[in-house]
Amino acid sequence: MGEQGRGVLRPAAAALAPVAAVAAAHIVPAATWLPRLRAVCFPRLAGLGRPDHVALTFDDGPDPRSTPHFLDALDRLGVRATFFVLGASAVRFPELTRDIARRGHELAVHGWTHSRPWLPAPARDLAEIARAARVVRDITGRQPLWYRPPYGILTGGRWAAGRRLGLRPVLWTAWGRDWTADATPATVRATVSVDLRGGGTILLHDSDRASAPGCWRAALGALPALVVGCRDAGWEVGTLAEHAVDHRGADRRGDARAEVAPWSGQDAWQHERHVVEPM
């Protein structure tokens, strides 16, 4: 390439550099969606906490068709959980949102709507997350502590917005893939068991608003066996606030209670007799 060609490219490259920088700042943090990277490099973001405790969390509610079933099941099990709610749904169903808090559960922010962050929009991210946090506080009288973005995609703008608002971003260490059309209580439990250790955070969904219709029944049906399995392993089950999420929680290998979930395998379904399906 001659000097004239290089002269044309230099201004173009200079003009594109800010665009590339904005794109990188937007999407590079989203790499924390990768479970192994998150667990090793960002243990607090992965929700690693006390080795004798498992945090139980739910996304996408509140939903009057399904959330009350989860609240009743958790009452029967004597478990309190953290619900990451959508601000638009909380405004639409304020009494249900209050009921979650009244029953002793923790409410956290999942965003305003369940949107995908295709393009950088830091101002919008800040406004929507702030609006959702304000709604949770106004309805329940409690300031939320945690933020989990929809789909677990933590872009630079969403990360910065959460931190500016005093919300700690937390994703998960184990999920149940309970949003799929073919999910069952057995598949949810088996999928959670693959990655669950003492100190882990479980992600389930108490609504099907952003997933296959009716799939929430699989998570609901898996709940009793999951809780019993955790207790059999010596792990308490509770909220993120009780979980003591901490960067020192990264290495659990020295604690016997942090071994792989003990109910893996076909003979582990003895607890499924406790499954309660909604009417």
C-alpha positions as a printed NumPy array, in Angstrom:
array([[  0.   ,   0.   ,   0.   ],
       [  1.354,   3.384,  -0.944],
       [  1.76 ,   6.404,   1.25 ],
       [ -1.435,   7.888,  -0.157],
       [ -3.461,   4.806,   0.854],
       [ -2.031,   4.835,   4.346],
       [ -2.882,   8.473,   4.61 ],
       [ -6.518,   7.711,   3.864],
       [ -6.671,   4.864,   6.414],
       [ -5.19 ,   6.777,   9.332],
       [ -8.103,   9.253,   9.721],
       [-10.594,   6.422,   9.283],
       [ -8.893,   4.379,  11.998],
       [ -8.791,   7.409,  14.283],
       [-12.495,   8.01 ,  13.704],
       [-13.353,   4.388,  14.47 ],
       [-11.264,   4.153,  17.634],
       [-13.852,   5.818,  19.928],
       [-16.582,   3.591,  18.486],
       [-14.483,   0.499,  19.143],
       [-13.753,   1.673,  22.686],
       [-17.461,   2.187,  23.417],
       [-18.311,  -1.22 ,  21.981],
       [-15.597,  -2.886,  24.054],
       [-16.71 ,  -1.166,  27.247],
       [-20.254,  -2.309,  26.527],
       [-19.663,  -5.964,  25.699],
       [-16.41 ,  -7.084,  27.375],
       [-17.925,  -7.211,  30.91 ],
       [-20.664,  -9.46 ,  29.509],
       [-18.03 , -12.212,  29.253],
       [-18.743, -12.774,  32.946],
       [-21.793, -14.704,  31.696],
       [-19.356, -17.616,  31.155],
       [-19.718, -19.752,  34.309],
       [-16.108, -20.952,  34.65 ],
       [-14.628, -17.501,  34.082],
       [-17.052, -16.023,  36.576],
       [-16.395, -18.601,  39.288],
       [-12.607, -18.345,  39.033],
       [-12.101, -14.642,  38.372],
       [-15.207, -13.038,  39.895],
       [-16.395, -15.218,  42.806],
       [-18.48 , -12.467,  44.375],
       [-20.281, -11.923,  41.076],
       [-20.858, -15.69 ,  40.886],
       [-22.606, -15.522,  44.257],
       [-20.072, -17.559,  46.211],
       [-20.608, -17.156,  49.937],
       [-20.534, -19.137,  53.172],
       [-19.497, -22.755,  52.543],
       [-22.275, -24.02 ,  54.836],
       [-24.976, -22.068,  52.989],
       [-26.723, -22.032,  49.606],
       [-28.519, -18.922,  48.368],
       [-31.831, -19.602,  46.615],
       [-32.832, -16.968,  44.073],
       [-35.694, -16.477,  41.612],
       [-35.933, -14.262,  38.528],
       [-38.656, -12.65 ,  36.379],
       [-41.526, -12.122,  38.842],
       [-43.731, -11.112,  40.386],
       [-46.366, -13.05 ,  38.473],
       [-49.807, -13.662,  40.007],
       [-50.208, -16.912,  38.045],
       [-47.109, -18.533,  39.512],
       [-45.319, -16.574,  42.255],
       [-47.95 , -17.367,  44.945],
       [-47.322, -21.097,  44.402],
       [-43.615, -20.556,  45.086],
       [-44.362, -18.511,  48.178],
       [-46.615, -21.263,  49.542],
       [-44.035, -23.965,  48.773],
       [-41.272, -21.971,  50.467],
       [-43.487, -21.48 ,  53.523],
       [-44.019, -25.228,  53.753],
       [-40.285, -25.813,  53.466],
       [-39.396, -23.102,  55.975],
       [-37.096, -21.384,  53.483],
       [-36.604, -17.734,  52.63 ],
       [-35.24 , -16.734,  49.223],
       [-34.186, -13.717,  47.166],
       [-36.568, -12.643,  44.387],
       [-35.086, -10.575,  41.543],
       [-38.149,  -8.696,  40.323],
       [-38.884,  -6.67 ,  37.211],
       [-39.903,  -3.122,  38.02 ],
       [-42.738,  -3.074,  35.465],
       [-44.237,  -6.212,  37.015],
       [-43.808,  -4.921,  40.566],
       [-45.754,  -1.756,  39.663],
       [-48.457,  -3.828,  38.014],
       [-48.775,  -6.197,  40.983],
       [-47.829,  -4.161,  44.068],
       [-49.797,  -6.299,  46.536],
       [-48.026,  -9.463,  45.409],
       [-44.704,  -7.634,  45.617],
       [-45.524,  -6.613,  49.195],
       [-46.565, -10.163,  49.995],
       [-43.132, -11.469,  48.969],
       [-41.557,  -9.127,  51.506],
       [-44.202,  -9.812,  54.171],
       [-43.404, -13.505,  54.028],
       [-39.798, -12.785,  54.906],
       [-38.189, -12.962,  51.496],
       [-35.652, -10.555,  50.083],
       [-36.424,  -8.477,  46.988],
       [-33.735,  -7.483,  44.515],
       [-33.622,  -5.74 ,  41.132],
       [-33.801,  -7.587,  37.807],
       [-34.339,  -4.472,  35.708],
       [-37.427,  -2.64 ,  34.501],
       [-38.28 ,  -5.032,  31.678],
       [-36.671,  -8.265,  30.469],
       [-34.76 ,  -6.633,  27.628],
       [-31.605,  -7.682,  25.773],
       [-28.809,  -5.078,  25.682],
       [-27.924,  -5.21 ,  21.989],
       [-26.583,  -1.645,  21.821],
       [-24.818,   0.528,  24.405],
       [-27.34 ,   2.684,  26.27 ],
       [-25.766,   3.653,  29.617],
       [-28.198,   6.501,  30.294],
       [-31.191,   4.245,  29.698],
       [-29.637,   1.477,  31.796],
       [-29.154,   3.855,  34.711],
       [-32.667,   5.287,  34.434],
       [-34.395,   1.893,  34.229],
       [-32.424,   0.226,  37.016],
       [-32.886,   3.283,  39.246],
       [-36.623,   3.247,  38.504],
       [-36.893,  -0.437,  39.375],
       [-34.938,   0.001,  42.61 ],
       [-37.13 ,   2.945,  43.597],
       [-40.288,   0.932,  42.945],
       [-39.083,  -1.939,  45.13 ],
       [-38.24 ,   0.496,  47.916],
       [-41.524,   2.392,  47.647],
       [-43.676,  -0.749,  47.615],
       [-41.88 ,  -2.721,  50.333],
       [-40.213,   0.002,  52.388],
       [-36.888,  -1.795,  51.983],
       [-33.89 ,  -0.714,  49.95 ],
       [-32.772,  -3.504,  47.57 ],
       [-29.155,  -4.619,  47.804],
       [-28.639,  -6.751,  44.704],
       [-28.9  ,  -6.484,  40.931],
       [-29.016,  -9.258,  38.338],
       [-29.472,  -8.248,  34.685],
       [-31.885, -10.123,  32.402],
       [-30.251, -13.147,  30.764],
       [-27.263, -12.595,  33.068],
       [-25.743, -10.254,  30.473],
       [-23.872,  -7.718,  32.563],
       [-22.763,  -5.053,  30.111],
       [-20.506,  -2.193,  31.069],
       [-23.45 ,   0.193,  31.27 ],
       [-25.511,  -2.095,  33.481],
       [-22.553,  -2.845,  35.721],
       [-21.799,   0.859,  36.153],
       [-25.471,   1.686,  36.775],
       [-25.814,  -0.963,  39.454],
       [-22.691,   0.132,  41.262],
       [-23.664,   3.815,  41.052],
       [-27.011,   2.973,  42.658],
       [-25.404,   0.964,  45.452],
       [-26.592,  -2.373,  44.056],
       [-24.17 ,  -5.275,  44.072],
       [-24.296,  -7.307,  40.845],
       [-24.781, -11.033,  41.513],
       [-25.31 , -13.761,  38.933],
       [-25.297, -17.455,  39.961],
       [-23.201, -20.589,  40.346],
       [-25.892, -23.16 ,  39.466],
       [-29.062, -22.958,  37.422],
       [-31.82 , -25.381,  36.536],
       [-32.509, -24.509,  32.87 ],
       [-36.097, -24.294,  34.057],
       [-37.098, -21.863,  31.328],
       [-37.231, -24.499,  28.574],
       [-40.378, -26.183,  27.273],
       [-39.07 , -29.667,  28.102],
       [-37.967, -28.897,  31.67 ],
       [-39.256, -31.214,  34.401],
       [-38.664, -31.286,  38.161],
       [-36.148, -34.091,  37.597],
       [-34.191, -32.246,  34.886],
       [-34.135, -29.043,  36.919],
       [-32.734, -30.847,  39.921],
       [-30.174, -32.772,  37.88 ],
       [-28.989, -29.605,  36.125],
       [-28.624, -27.682,  39.379],
       [-26.624, -30.547,  40.892],
       [-23.944, -30.355,  38.196],
       [-22.498, -27.084,  39.492],
       [-23.888, -26.713,  42.99 ],
       [-21.443, -26.635,  45.899],
       [-21.681, -25.338,  49.426],
       [-21.444, -21.574,  49.149],
       [-23.23 , -21.534,  45.804],
       [-26.149, -19.499,  44.495],
       [-29.037, -21.234,  42.699],
       [-30.958, -19.495,  39.916],
       [-34.563, -20.535,  39.246],
       [-37.557, -18.675,  37.783],
       [-40.923, -17.977,  39.415],
       [-42.494, -16.768,  36.166],
       [-42.654, -17.816,  32.512],
       [-43.01 , -14.27 ,  31.171],
       [-39.663, -14.519,  29.352],
       [-39.616, -18.277,  28.766],
       [-41.665, -21.273,  27.644],
       [-45.314, -21.149,  28.774],
       [-45.878, -23.097,  31.975],
       [-42.22 , -23.968,  32.482],
       [-42.295, -22.511,  36.005],
       [-44.027, -25.701,  37.152],
       [-40.764, -27.59 ,  36.664],
       [-38.928, -25.279,  39.069],
       [-41.78 , -25.437,  41.55 ],
       [-41.84 , -29.214,  41.44 ],
       [-38.062, -29.401,  41.956],
       [-38.037, -27.104,  44.988],
       [-38.75 , -29.612,  47.808],
       [-36.141, -32.094,  46.647],
       [-33.551, -29.366,  46.106],
       [-34.035, -28.017,  49.614],
       [-33.96 , -31.485,  51.201],
       [-30.834, -32.354,  49.222],
       [-29.056, -29.213,  50.39 ],
       [-30.002, -29.87 ,  53.996],
       [-28.826, -33.477,  53.742],
       [-25.467, -32.123,  52.553],
       [-25.254, -29.874,  55.62 ],
       [-26.037, -26.679,  53.749],
       [-28.518, -24.101,  55.004],
       [-30.751, -22.587,  52.323],
       [-31.637, -18.915,  52.428],
       [-31.302, -15.426,  50.999],
       [-28.315, -13.655,  49.525],
       [-28.251, -11.351,  52.55 ],
       [-27.695, -14.424,  54.743],
       [-25.165, -15.834,  52.306],
       [-22.301, -13.457,  53.139],
       [-21.224, -13.087,  49.516],
       [-17.536, -12.292,  49.771],
       [-14.413, -12.435,  47.613],
       [-12.901, -14.769,  50.229],
       [-15.539, -17.307,  49.259],
       [-13.702, -18.289,  46.077],
       [-11.977, -21.469,  47.229],
       [-14.198, -24.   ,  48.983],
       [-12.133, -27.082,  48.254],
       [-10.849, -27.358,  51.794],
       [-14.327, -27.686,  53.301],
       [-16.015, -31.077,  53.169],
       [-19.411, -29.422,  52.898],
       [-18.371, -27.751,  49.664],
       [-18.082, -30.956,  47.664],
       [-20.242, -31.625,  44.62 ],
       [-23.968, -31.819,  45.263],
       [-24.554, -35.313,  46.661],
       [-27.792, -36.104,  44.869],
       [-26.299, -36.569,  41.386],
       [-27.315, -39.767,  39.641],
       [-30.409, -41.882,  39.154],
       [-30.609, -43.103,  42.734],
       [-30.843, -39.55 ,  43.971],
       [-34.5  , -39.061,  43.206],
       [-35.74 , -40.455,  46.516],
       [-36.768, -36.968,  47.568],
       [-39.052, -36.503,  44.553],
       [-41.905, -37.928,  46.613],
       [-42.046, -34.47 ,  48.227],
       [-42.819, -32.734,  44.929],
       [-45.921, -30.565,  45.09 ],
       [-47.501, -29.513,  41.807],
       [-49.891, -26.544,  41.644],
       [-53.555, -27.151,  41.152]])
